[in-house]
Amino acid sequence: MATIVTADITTLLDAITTGDEDGIIQATLRLLGPGKVPPAKIAARVGIPAAWAGGDGHPLSVLSVAGRVAEWMRSIPIGPEPGADERRMLAPALPLVQGFLAVADRVKQGLPEPHPVLPDALVPADVKEHGGSLGAFRDAFAKRDLDRMRAVLMGYYATGADYKTILSTLYATLESRYPQDGHPLIFTVTGARVLDMADWGDRVPAYIYWVTPLLLDGAANSPAGEAASAYAADSAHNLGWLRTRLSIPKEEAAGPAFQRALVSGDFTTACDAALKALRDGATPIGVAAGIALAAAEVINAVPKGDRDGLTHAAHALLYANAVHTATKQTQDQEIWPLLYTAACVVNAAHQTAQAAALPAGTRGSASVPMGGLIAASMLRTFEAQLAAGDTDNALSVASRYLQMGHPSNALAGMIGAVAASRDVRADQPDSMHILPFVAAAAEEYLNLPAALQAGGQNALLGAAIRLAGELTSGQRVADHVRAAINAMG
């Protein structure tokens, strides 16, 4: 732990603020190699000053997932090549550098002190509104009163409330809010994960400063959000009873039949399916996972070559991943209506794509053991195919890899590594979606409840592969990073 606390990242921050790409790469490699600093901790140390700059939520979201992908890459097995062990230690520089470049302008603005001053804390004991601090925050949100929103959250911080209380308030306020692409909730979750990597503590004010304006997205709520709101408002659909349920969870209730029901009718049908799955024994976490699987089916049904369709469907999966994450972070019943919204979002994505749910996800033939049988060799073959956009053969190798009993986390690491090789460019906004999309699919794949995994051969694997293989941009930065790693060898 001492390494995390004492590691000097001044050189890295200086390179980021001056736009010195070579300096960013060299400083990152020194921290990963000789410094032995965990990748997520490096990302967190950069993310906090970026948060103090505020602004668009996409750059910090890229950095948030870069930290996760970098950690997954550490599980990729070592090959027989000379120096393979050292290269595995240094390889996470690829997603990290992409994340640092994405937030470079934010860090330059947010690093200098003093930081912006937040309003005085409104401690819970002084709140007069019905519903306490949550009610006060919702009222301030409805009135678009940014200062009061921040004051309520600072009240939690000032009184030492658990950070999950802050998250519950944010998630509950956004329970039925889904403007196009669902960015308010997505940014709230991804920003919180930067704080997770930074261990929260005295970094909370940076998050409060950054996230609150992003909640006030001026776009109109979508029909999916409005339908979910109306459904949740009916007392017959209240989910408070889940808190006192004592039966053993039956996550299989969120399985294939539930997933088909989500897209088989209108918004009400989708919400009915979510409620039925809960009543049949699935937990909110299990239902959120099932919704993510249904979103992956929509992605897999998008025709090849339809980048816009793939991007639209991927936003539904990214939102489902955010809801799934929220259900794992807090068990506050106030956030559970998010499940209705996620169900409607996936239903809407299916309607837009005009695609039927696939019964078992996209599969390739696994009859030929391409790339040999050794895990490292198979993953190298998989990497080359995925980088070239050959998603069918990449899926075949992935299926064979799993059938051989090799670990899925290494497979996720390689998928993330390929996605991280795509340049993140400020002048190409779509490029900032690639890594978050792929990370969401891979994370959902890794975190599926056992009852929904289908032996690893499920729709999320196909979706992660398609997103990493088909959503491309340049790879200039990746070439620069790899050249620097080779030079160290």
Secondary structure, DSSP 8 states (H G I E B T S, - for coil): -HHHHH---HHHHHHHHHT-HHHHHHHHHHHHTTT---HHHHHHHHHHHHHTT---SHHHHHHHHHHHHHHHHTTS---SSTTHHHHHHHTTHHHHHHHHHHTHHHHHHHSSSS---------GGG--STTHHHHHHHHHHHTT-HHHHHHHHHHHHHTT--HHHHHHHHHHHTTT---GGGHHHHHHHHHHHHHHHTTSGGGHHHHHHHHHHHHT--S---HHHHHHHHHHHSGGG--GGGGG--S---GGGGSHHHHHHHTSS-HHHHHHHHHHHHHTT--HHHHHHHHHHHHHHHHHTS-TT-HHHHHHHHHHHHHHHHHHHHHHH---GGGTTHHHHHHHHHHHHHHHHT----SS------SS-TT-SSHHHHHHHHHHHHHTT-HHHHHHHHHHHHHTT--HHHHHHHHHHHHHTS--BTTBTTHHHHHHHHHHHHHHHHT--GGG-GGG-SHHHHHHHHHHHHS----HHHHHHHHHHHHH-
